[in-house]
Amino acid sequence: MDSMKNLMNKVSGTAREHPDQTGRGIDRMSEEADRRTGGKYSGHIDKGADRARRSFGGHGGGGRHGGGTGDDRGGGPAA
């Protein structure tokens, strides 16, 4: 269990060190998820992508469809 925790900490740290690349990766993954679900869950996918961006300090909110909070300060998930 500790090895999984260590791996997750490394991944999180790397994502925070490279916010632009992380943001682009989140955008790509959300676009693919949206494509595979035929747009049925777009709102949920966008919300999850925005939270991931805020968690890892990636691009501001909105990503694929614009909008969002525009909060790109990083930090933890919104309350």
DSSP file (Angstrom, degrees, kcal/mol; ACC not computed):
  #  RESIDUE AA STRUCTURE BP1 BP2  ACC     N-H-->O    O-->H-N    N-H-->O    O-->H-N    TCO  KAPPA ALPHA  PHI   PSI    X-CA   Y-CA   Z-CA
    1    1 A M     >        0   0    0      0, 0.0     4,-2.0     0, 0.0     5,-0.1   0.000 360.0 360.0 360.0 -38.0    0.0    0.0    0.0
    2    2 A D  H  >  +     0   0    0      1,-0.2     4,-2.6     2,-0.2     5,-0.2   0.865 360.0  56.1 -64.1 -34.7    2.9    2.4    0.8
    3    3 A S  H  > S+     0   0    0      2,-0.2     4,-2.2     1,-0.2    -1,-0.2   0.878 107.3  49.0 -66.2 -35.8    4.3    1.8   -2.7
    4    4 A M  H  > S+     0   0    0      2,-0.2     4,-2.6     1,-0.2    -1,-0.2   0.910 111.3  49.7 -67.3 -41.4    1.0    2.9   -4.3
    5    5 A K  H  X S+     0   0    0     -4,-2.0     4,-2.2     2,-0.2    -2,-0.2   0.914 111.2  49.3 -62.8 -42.9    0.9    6.0   -2.1
    6    6 A N  H  X S+     0   0    0     -4,-2.6     4,-2.1     2,-0.2    -1,-0.2   0.905 110.9  50.2 -62.9 -41.6    4.5    6.8   -3.0
    7    7 A L  H  X S+     0   0    0     -4,-2.2     4,-2.6     2,-0.2    -2,-0.2   0.925 110.4  49.2 -62.1 -45.5    3.7    6.4   -6.7
    8    8 A M  H  X S+     0   0    0     -4,-2.6     4,-2.6     1,-0.2    -1,-0.2   0.886 109.9  51.8 -63.3 -38.5    0.7    8.7   -6.4
    9    9 A N  H  X S+     0   0    0     -4,-2.2     4,-2.4     2,-0.2    -1,-0.2   0.900 110.7  48.3 -64.0 -40.3    2.8   11.3   -4.6
   10   10 A K  H  X S+     0   0    0     -4,-2.1     4,-2.6     2,-0.2    -2,-0.2   0.925 112.5  48.1 -64.6 -44.7    5.4   11.2   -7.4
   11   11 A V  H  X S+     0   0    0     -4,-2.6     4,-2.5     1,-0.2    -2,-0.2   0.928 113.1  47.9 -62.2 -45.3    2.7   11.5  -10.1
   12   12 A S  H  X S+     0   0    0     -4,-2.6     4,-2.1     1,-0.2    -1,-0.2   0.913 112.3  49.3 -62.4 -43.1    1.1   14.4   -8.3
   13   13 A G  H  X S+     0   0    0     -4,-2.4     4,-1.7     1,-0.2    -1,-0.2   0.917 111.9  47.7 -63.2 -43.7    4.4   16.2   -7.8
   14   14 A T  H  X S+     0   0    0     -4,-2.6     4,-1.1     1,-0.2    -1,-0.2   0.906 110.4  52.4 -64.0 -41.8    5.4   15.8  -11.5
   15   15 A A  H  < S+     0   0    0     -4,-2.5     3,-0.4     1,-0.2     7,-0.3   0.891 110.1  48.4 -61.7 -39.9    1.9   17.0  -12.6
   16   16 A R  H  < S+     0   0    0     -4,-2.1    -1,-0.2     1,-0.2    -2,-0.2   0.811 107.5  55.5 -70.9 -29.6    2.3   20.2  -10.5
   17   17 A E  H  < S+     0   0    0     -4,-1.7    -1,-0.2     1,-0.3    -2,-0.2   0.724 116.3  37.1 -73.4 -21.1    5.8   20.8  -11.8
   18   18 A H     X  +     0   0    0     -4,-1.1     4,-2.5    -3,-0.4    -1,-0.3  -0.555  68.8 161.6-130.0  65.6    4.5   20.8  -15.4
   19   19 A P  H  > S+     0   0    0      0, 0.0     4,-2.7     0, 0.0    40,-0.5   0.827  73.3  53.2 -62.7 -34.1    1.1   22.5  -15.3
   20   20 A D  H  > S+     0   0    0      2,-0.2     4,-2.2     1,-0.2    39,-0.2   0.942 113.2  42.7 -67.2 -44.9    0.9   23.3  -19.0
   21   21 A Q  H  > S+     0   0    0      2,-0.2     4,-2.3     1,-0.2    -1,-0.2   0.897 114.6  51.7 -65.7 -39.2    1.5   19.7  -20.0
   22   22 A T  H  X S+     0   0    0     -4,-2.5     4,-2.5    -7,-0.3    -2,-0.2   0.931 109.3  49.9 -62.1 -45.5   -0.8   18.4  -17.3
   23   23 A G  H  X S+     0   0    0     -4,-2.7     4,-2.3     1,-0.2    -1,-0.2   0.901 110.6  49.4 -60.5 -42.3   -3.6   20.7  -18.5
   24   24 A R  H  X S+     0   0    0     -4,-2.2     4,-2.6     2,-0.2    -1,-0.2   0.901 110.8  50.7 -64.5 -39.5   -3.2   19.6  -22.1
   25   25 A G  H  X S+     0   0    0     -4,-2.3     4,-2.6     2,-0.2    -2,-0.2   0.904 109.8  49.6 -63.9 -41.0   -3.3   15.9  -21.0
   26   26 A I  H  X S+     0   0    0     -4,-2.5     4,-2.5     2,-0.2     5,-0.2   0.911 110.8  50.9 -63.4 -41.8   -6.5   16.6  -19.0
   27   27 A D  H  X S+     0   0    0     -4,-2.3     4,-2.4     2,-0.2    -2,-0.2   0.936 111.5  47.3 -60.1 -47.0   -8.0   18.2  -22.1
   28   28 A R  H  X S+     0   0    0     -4,-2.6     4,-2.3     1,-0.2    -2,-0.2   0.923 113.4  47.6 -61.8 -44.8   -7.1   15.3  -24.3
   29   29 A M  H  X S+     0   0    0     -4,-2.6     4,-2.6     1,-0.2    -1,-0.2   0.901 112.3  48.6 -65.7 -39.9   -8.4   12.7  -21.8
   30   30 A S  H  X S+     0   0    0     -4,-2.5     4,-2.4     2,-0.2    -1,-0.2   0.887 110.8  51.4 -68.7 -36.3  -11.7   14.6  -21.3
   31   31 A E  H  X S+     0   0    0     -4,-2.4     4,-2.4    -5,-0.2    -2,-0.2   0.919 111.9  46.9 -63.5 -42.4  -12.1   15.0  -25.1
   32   32 A E  H  X S+     0   0    0     -4,-2.3     4,-2.7     2,-0.2    -2,-0.2   0.915 112.2  49.3 -66.0 -42.9  -11.6   11.2  -25.5
   33   33 A A  H  X S+     0   0    0     -4,-2.6     4,-1.5     1,-0.2     6,-0.2   0.913 112.3  49.0 -62.0 -41.5  -14.0   10.4  -22.7
   34   34 A D  H  <>S+     0   0    0     -4,-2.4     5,-2.5     1,-0.2     4,-0.3   0.909 112.1  48.7 -64.1 -42.0  -16.6   12.7  -24.2
   35   35 A R  H ><5S+     0   0    0     -4,-2.4     3,-1.2     1,-0.2    -2,-0.2   0.924 110.9  49.8 -63.4 -44.9  -16.1   11.1  -27.7
   36   36 A R  H 3<5S+     0   0    0     -4,-2.7    -1,-0.2     1,-0.3    -2,-0.2   0.772 113.3  46.0 -69.2 -25.2  -16.4    7.6  -26.3
   37   37 A T  T ><5S-     0   0    0     -4,-1.5     3,-1.5    -5,-0.2    -1,-0.3   0.359 111.5-119.3 -97.5   6.1  -19.6    8.4  -24.4
   38   38 A G  T < 5 -     0   0    0     -3,-1.2    -3,-0.2    -4,-0.3    -2,-0.1   0.773  64.7 -65.1  65.0  26.4  -21.1   10.2  -27.4
   39   39 A G  T > <S+     0   0    0     -5,-2.5     3,-1.3    -6,-0.2    -1,-0.3   0.475 104.7 126.4  77.8   1.1  -21.4   13.5  -25.4
   40   40 A K  T <  S+     0   0    0     -3,-1.5     3,-0.2     1,-0.3    -2,-0.1   0.818  80.6  31.7 -62.6 -31.8  -23.9   11.9  -23.0
   41   41 A Y  T 3> S+     0   0    0     -7,-0.2     4,-2.7     1,-0.1     3,-0.3  -0.009  77.3 129.7-116.7  28.7  -21.8   12.9  -20.0
   42   42 A S  H <> S+     0   0    0     -3,-1.3     4,-3.0     1,-0.2     5,-0.2   0.874  73.5  51.5 -53.0 -44.5  -20.2   16.1  -21.2
   43   43 A G  H  > S+     0   0    0     -4,-0.2     4,-2.0     1,-0.2    -1,-0.2   0.908 112.9  44.6 -61.9 -42.6  -21.2   18.1  -18.1
   44   44 A H  H  > S+     0   0    0     -3,-0.3     4,-2.3     2,-0.2    -2,-0.2   0.903 114.2  49.5 -67.9 -41.6  -19.8   15.5  -15.7
   45   45 A I  H  X S+     0   0    0     -4,-2.7     4,-2.6     2,-0.2    -2,-0.2   0.922 111.4  49.0 -64.2 -44.6  -16.6   15.1  -17.8
   46   46 A D  H  X S+     0   0    0     -4,-3.0     4,-2.6    -5,-0.2    16,-0.2   0.908 110.9  50.5 -61.3 -42.3  -16.1   18.9  -17.9
   47   47 A K  H  X S+     0   0    0     -4,-2.0     4,-2.1    -5,-0.2    -1,-0.2   0.920 112.3  46.5 -62.7 -44.3  -16.6   19.2  -14.1
   48   48 A G  H  X S+     0   0    0     -4,-2.3     4,-2.3     2,-0.2    -2,-0.2   0.898 112.4  50.3 -64.7 -40.7  -14.1   16.4  -13.4
   49   49 A A  H  X S+     0   0    0     -4,-2.6     4,-2.5     2,-0.2    -2,-0.2   0.905 109.5  51.0 -65.0 -41.6  -11.6   17.9  -15.8
   50   50 A D  H  X S+     0   0    0     -4,-2.6     4,-2.3     2,-0.2    -1,-0.2   0.909 110.7  48.7 -61.9 -42.0  -12.0   21.4  -14.2
   51   51 A R  H  X S+     0   0    0     -4,-2.1     4,-2.4     2,-0.2    -1,-0.2   0.899 110.8  50.7 -65.3 -39.5  -11.4   19.9  -10.7
   52   52 A A  H  X S+     0   0    0     -4,-2.3     4,-2.2     2,-0.2     6,-0.3   0.919 109.4  51.0 -63.9 -42.7   -8.3   18.0  -12.0
   53   53 A R  H  X>S+     0   0    0     -4,-2.5     5,-2.0     1,-0.2     4,-0.9   0.922 111.6  47.3 -60.1 -44.2   -6.9   21.2  -13.5
   54   54 A R  H  <5S+     0   0    0     -4,-2.3     3,-0.4     1,-0.2    -1,-0.2   0.900 112.0  51.0 -64.7 -39.4   -7.4   23.1  -10.2
   55   55 A S  H  <5S+     0   0    0     -4,-2.4    20,-0.3     1,-0.2    -1,-0.2   0.880 120.3  33.2 -65.0 -38.7   -5.8   20.2   -8.2
   56   56 A F  H  <5S-     0   0    0     -4,-2.2    -1,-0.2    -5,-0.2    -2,-0.2   0.356 109.1-114.4-104.2   5.5   -2.7   20.1  -10.4
   57   57 A G  T  <5 +     0   0    0     -4,-0.9    -3,-0.2    -3,-0.4    -4,-0.1   0.786  65.2 147.0  70.9  26.4   -2.4   23.7  -11.3
   58   58 A G      < -     0   0    0     -5,-2.0   -38,-0.2    -6,-0.3    16,-0.1   0.158  56.1 -33.9 -76.1-160.0   -3.1   23.2  -15.0
   59   59 A H  S    S-     0   0    0    -40,-0.5    -1,-0.2   -39,-0.2     3,-0.1  -0.032  79.3 -87.4 -51.8 160.9   -4.9   25.5  -17.3
   60   60 A G    >   -     0   0    0      1,-0.1     3,-0.7    10,-0.1    12,-0.1  -0.129  63.8 -67.8 -63.7 171.3   -7.7   27.6  -15.9
   61   61 A G  T 3  S+     0   0    0      1,-0.2     2,-0.3    -3,-0.1    -1,-0.1  -0.070 108.9  49.2 -59.0 159.7  -11.2   26.2  -15.9
   62   62 A G  T >   +     0   0    0    -16,-0.2     3,-1.6     4,-0.1     4,-0.4  -0.338  61.5 170.9 109.0 -51.4  -13.2   25.6  -19.0
   63   63 A G  T <  S+     0   0    0     -3,-0.7     3,-0.4    -2,-0.3     4,-0.1  -0.204  71.5  13.7  50.5-110.2  -10.8   23.6  -21.1
   64   64 A R  T 3  S+     0   0    0      1,-0.2    -1,-0.3    -2,-0.1   -37,-0.0   0.837 139.4  29.6 -69.0 -37.9  -12.6   22.3  -24.1
   65   65 A H  S <  S-     0   0    0     -3,-1.6    -1,-0.2     1,-0.3    -2,-0.2   0.317 100.8-125.1-112.3   7.9  -15.8   24.3  -24.0
   66   66 A G  S    S+     0   0    0     -3,-0.4    -1,-0.3    -4,-0.4     2,-0.2  -0.210  71.3  80.5  74.2-174.2  -14.8   27.6  -22.3
   67   67 A G        +     0   0    0     -6,-0.1     3,-0.2     1,-0.1    -4,-0.2  -0.504  46.5 121.2  77.0-145.1  -16.5   28.9  -19.2
   68   68 A G  S    S-     0   0    0     -2,-0.2    -1,-0.1     1,-0.2    -8,-0.0  -0.255  83.1 -63.9  76.8-169.4  -15.5   27.4  -15.9
   69   69 A T        -     0   0    0      2,-0.1    -1,-0.2    -2,-0.0     3,-0.1   0.737  49.6-138.4 -89.7 -23.7  -14.1   29.4  -13.0
   70   70 A G        +     0   0    0      1,-0.2     2,-0.9    -3,-0.2   -10,-0.1   0.557  53.8 144.7  75.0   6.1  -10.9   30.6  -14.6
   71   71 A D        +     0   0    0      1,-0.1    -1,-0.2   -12,-0.1     3,-0.2  -0.696  13.4 160.9 -83.1 104.8   -9.2   29.8  -11.3
   72   72 A D        +     0   0    0     -2,-0.9    -1,-0.1     1,-0.2     3,-0.1   0.014  38.1 110.3-113.9  28.0   -5.7   28.5  -12.2
   73   73 A R  S    S-     0   0    0      1,-0.3     2,-0.2     0, 0.0    -1,-0.2   0.580  70.9-141.7 -79.0  -8.8   -4.1   29.1   -8.9
   74   74 A G        +     0   0    0     -3,-0.2    -1,-0.3   -16,-0.1   -18,-0.1  -0.587  47.6 125.7  83.6-147.2   -3.8   25.4   -8.1
   75   75 A G        -     0   0    0    -20,-0.3   -18,-0.2    -2,-0.2     3,-0.1  -0.384  66.1 -35.3  85.0-167.8   -4.4   24.2   -4.6
   76   76 A G  S    S-     0   0    0      1,-0.2     3,-0.1    -2,-0.1   -20,-0.0  -0.163  79.8 -64.1 -84.5 178.5   -6.9   21.5   -3.6
   77   77 A P        -     0   0    0      0, 0.0    -1,-0.2     0, 0.0   -26,-0.1  -0.254  63.5 -93.8 -61.2 150.0  -10.3   20.7   -4.9
   78   78 A A              0   0    0      1,-0.1   -23,-0.0    -3,-0.1    -3,-0.0  -0.334 360.0 360.0 -64.4 146.2  -13.0   23.3   -4.5
   79   79 A A              0   0    0     -3,-0.1    -1,-0.1    -2,-0.0     0, 0.0   0.461 360.0 360.0 -80.7 360.0  -15.1   22.9   -1.4
